Amino acid sequence: SAVKNACTLLSQHRFELAAAFFLLAGDHKDAIDTIAVKMGDPMLALLVARLLAKSDCGQVYEQAVADLLGKFEDSGNLVASSLVLWRAGRSLEAFERLSRVAATSAPVLARVVALMALMREDPHVKRTLGAATVTMARNEERVRQRLAWALLHAGSYEAAVQQALRIAKLRASGGAGEEEVPWEGFARTELYRAAALGLLLQRMPFTPDWVHPQSKQQADPARVVTAFAEATAATAPLLSASGVDAGDFLLSAALAECAALRRADCAVALSLAQGRPSEGFATAA
């Protein structure tokens, strides 16, 4: 029989064919379970259930949603359960579950943020939820902050700055709302500054691919000045949002780095380029 063939195929890990035979046998529940759990594709499982619901299969779709939610809740898979809720039209619940993901690794948080952005920009969500999208934006902002810190700890400064810029854009657009407890604003400001500093120090070209012909020191002062200008331009929106002057803040950090590496020539070049020779000569001294 078709069910017997399906069970045989399951034992052989041929899950696609097993699901097909379950469908042929009219065993819709096992077919959907096989697709969602064995194949690891809850979206395909929901699509199959929705197609079955449009035929003469009664409440198969609603039952499939309930079964999938139960399985993913039991296993603690908040991402998968949020996908099920989203496709079932329960967007606010889906978003709330995503915001509860306790992951700390950057790859997992990046997937969560991508799903949040996709859900929030869904035309159906915008049309039906209206003001509730503000709450969704606030949750997305908090997860983006966690992702940015994870990227900073991993040394991915460029990516961290990009996430911080997205946060600043959310705040500037008013999509993240205005009311927040004081520590949230402080944490966001510290994130902006840390991301800017990380990018600056990453771009400072103190590398062995250039050696001064006389002093034998590494890093061309002109390249250091260029890297400083690029880092300042890339992070100026973040530092402006954190209430500090980008030039002052980054110049102090760059001069401190030059002093730590005993690069008086780079310190002087930077300060002259910024029109502050006294600072550079003080660092060189």
Residue pairs with C-beta under 8 A, 6 or more apart in sequence:
1 25
2 21
2 22
2 24
2 25
3 21
3 22
3 25
3 27
5 21
6 17
6 18
6 19
6 21
6 22
6 25
6 27
6 30
6 34
7 18
9 15
9 17
9 18
9 21
10 18
10 34
10 38
15 34
15 35
15 38
15 39
16 39
18 34
18 38
19 31
19 34
19 35
19 38
19 39
19 48
20 31
22 28
22 30
22 31
22 34
23 31
23 48
28 49
28 52
28 57
28 60
28 64
29 63
29 64
29 67
31 48
32 45
32 48
32 49
32 64
32 67
32 68
33 45
33 67
33 71
35 41
35 44
35 45
35 48
36 42
36 44
36 45
36 68
36 71
37 71
42 68
42 72
42 80
42 83
42 84
43 83
43 87
45 64
45 68
46 61
46 64
46 65
46 68
46 84
46 87
46 88
49 60
49 61
49 63
49 64
49 65
50 61
52 60
52 61
53 59
53 60
53 61
53 62
65 84
65 88
68 80
68 81
68 84
69 81
69 84
69 85
72 78
72 80
72 81
72 84
73 81
78 97
78 98
78 100
78 101
79 98
79 101
79 111
79 112
79 115
81 97
82 93
82 94
82 95
82 97
82 98
82 115
83 94
83 115
84 94
85 91
85 93
85 94
85 97
86 94
86 119
86 122
89 124
91 119
91 122
91 124
91 125
91 128
91 129
91 136
92 129
92 132
92 135
92 136
94 119
95 116
95 119
95 120
95 135
95 136
95 139
95 140
96 139
98 112
98 115
98 116
98 119
98 139
98 143
99 116
99 139
99 140
99 142
99 143
101 108
101 109
101 112
101 143
103 109
103 112
104 146
104 150
105 150
106 147
106 150
106 151
106 154
106 156
106 159
109 143
109 146
109 147
109 150
110 147
112 143
112 147
113 140
113 143
113 144
113 147
113 163
116 136
116 139
116 140
116 143
117 140
119 125
119 136
120 133
120 136
120 137
120 140
125 133
125 136
126 133
129 136
133 175
134 175
134 176
134 177
135 177
137 170
137 175
137 176
137 177
138 176
138 177
138 180
140 170
141 167
141 170
141 171
141 176
144 163
144 166
144 167
144 170
145 167
145 187
145 188
145 191
147 163
148 160
148 163
148 164
148 167
148 191
148 195
149 160
149 191
149 194
151 157
151 159
151 160
151 163
152 160
152 194
152 195
152 198
155 198
155 202
157 195
157 198
157 199
157 201
157 202
158 199
158 202
160 194
160 195
160 198
160 199
161 195
161 196
161 198
161 199
161 234
161 235
161 238
163 195
164 191
164 192
164 195
164 238
165 237
165 238
167 188
167 191
168 192
168 237
168 238
168 241
170 176
171 188
171 241
172 241
188 242
189 241
189 242
189 243
192 238
192 239
192 241
192 242
193 238
193 239
193 242
193 244
193 249
195 235
195 238
196 231
196 235
196 238
196 239
196 246
196 249
196 250
197 250
197 253
199 231
199 234
199 235
200 228
200 231
200 232
200 235
200 250
200 253
200 254
201 253
201 257
203 227
203 228
203 230
203 231
204 219
204 224
204 227
204 228
204 231
204 254
204 257
205 219
205 220
205 223
205 224
205 227
206 218
206 219
206 224
206 257
206 261
206 263
207 218
207 219
208 218
210 218
210 219
210 220
210 223
211 217
211 218
212 218
212 220
212 265
215 265
217 263
217 265
219 263
219 266
221 263
221 265
221 266
221 268
221 269
221 270
222 269
224 254
224 258
224 263
224 266
224 269
224 270
225 269
225 270
225 273
228 250
228 251
228 254
228 270
228 273
229 273
231 250
232 246
232 247
232 250
235 246
235 250
236 246
239 245
239 246
239 249
239 250
240 246
247 274
251 270
251 271
251 274
251 276
251 279
254 270
255 267
255 270
255 271
255 279
255 280
255 283
256 283
258 264
258 266
258 267
258 270
258 283
259 267
259 283
264 283
264 284
265 284
267 280
267 283
267 284
268 277
268 280
268 281
268 283
268 284
269 280
270 280
271 277
271 278
271 279
271 280
271 281
271 283
272 280
